[in-house]
Amino acid sequence: MHVAVVIVGFRNPDDIARCLRGLERSSYADFEVLICENGGAAAFSALARDLPLALSGGQPVRAVLAPGNRGFAGGVNIGLRETAAADAWWILNPDTDPYPGALAAMVARLSEGDCDAVGCTLHLPSGRVQSYGGLWQPWLARAVSIGHGQGLEALPDPAAIEARQNYLNGASMLIGRRFLEIAGPMREDYFLYCEEVEWCLRGAARGMRLGFAPGAVVLHYQGTTTGNVPEIATRPRAPMYLNARNLLLVTWARFPWRLPVVACAAFLALFLRYPRRGAWRQLGYGLSGWLAGLLGERGAPRWTNA
């Protein structure tokens, strides 16, 4: 199975270089790497200056420049088109460091034939699990990371996770050809956040199944590009706004009849989450995103430079 590793960059060549070093240690050799740079011509030049033509194992590495900042989904879709002959696609964040056996474990799970896309064990630099997979709660417009906070020594039950999850974490997910052909590409109008949730929910509605490979482990530094830092009270405007907006956009797309209830629940959740942590500015960012989502606004926010 030939895999195309698709990485979306945004002015972060150091992250990409570290990710490539991780890929270079991969025990699975049949892959290529395609990097889509969203950060403009200067960023593309900086990336290309030190980018190898191939990894030490012979896997080709190629970078393309996006026509403007297309957001995460736009960059992924460019990568999918540029590697259309692949059998599967590993969507991988630049701020990750995959373990040597990660791709082999995901390919093995996908090759079993009873699933169409595969997730992995993502963990944070603290050594705690970020997620095994995701559970979207449609009445609350809430994305729950399964296993979040557990130690890496825990042994997850793959069958239980596969029975529970309904989306994969977009930082690392292996997408099979059948999934792409039936579900179609990612929606680009979300710009950032929740695209993988909608993609997986759309795929599930069309009969696609999600697998989990516990032996696939990926370290995720999280937020080095977007600024979505762990401390809520210091998070910048974009991640707060876009996350709140896109939670409602997922509802518009997949469960529109639930929107009145979901909008109220999401509004209440903002007040339950931010003021008690002293994050009043972030509450404002979230409320403006909530209103934008309620109104169905899409694409890059007008106040960004995208």
C-alpha positions, 0 to 999 in steps of 0.5 A: 500500500503506497501512502502519501503523507500530507502535511500542511505548513504555515511559516513553520519550517522548524516544525516540518523539519522535526516531523520529517526526522520522525518520518525518516525513522519509520519502519514502513517504507512505502510512502512519499511526502507532500507539504503544502505551504499556506504561508505565502511565497517567502515562507515557501522559499524558506521551507524549500531552501533546506527541504531534502528531495528525499528522506534517507530511506529514499522516500520523495519529499515535495513541497507546493505553494498554496494560492494564498492561505487556504486553511487546513482543509484547503491545504489538505485538499491540495495535497490530496490532489497532488498525490492522487495516485496514492492508495491511502493518505496520512494527514499529519500535522507539522507539529508532530513527531511520529514514532517509528512504528506508527504508519506501519500500525495504521496501514496494518489496521486499514489493510484488515478491510473492515474500516476506511480510515484509521486513527492513532494514539496521540500524546502531548509532550507531558506524556499524557494522551491527547486522544485515541479518537473523538466523540462528537456529541451532537446535542451539545456541539461538543467534541470529546477526545477519548482517553484524554489525560490518561498515561501512555502506560494505559492499554486502550481497548481498540474495540471499545474505542472503535465502537465509541468514536465517530471522528478521528483527530485531524493531527494524525489520521490515515484515510483510505481511497474508498473513504475519499471516493465516497465521502469526498474531500474536506470542506474548505469553508471552515478554514481551521478547526472541526473540518475533520469532525464534519469529514468523518461524520459525513463519511459515517453517514455514507457508510464509512467506518473508522478504525483505531491502531493502538500501536500507532503512537504520535507525539503532538506538540499542539498549537505551534502554528495556530497559537492554541496554547494550553492556558485558556486565559492567554489564547489568541483570538483566532482559535477561540473564534474559529472553534466556537464558530465551527462547532455550530457550522458542523451542526448546520452541516450534519444536524440542522434540525438540532440547531436551536437547542445546540446554539443555546447549549453552546452559548451556556458552555462558553459562560461555564468555561471561560469566566471561572478561569478569568478568561474574559477576553477569550469569552468575547472571542468565543461569543463573537465566533458563536454568533458568526456560527449561528449566522452561518458565516464561513471561510477565513474571518474578515479580520485575518490576513488570509 
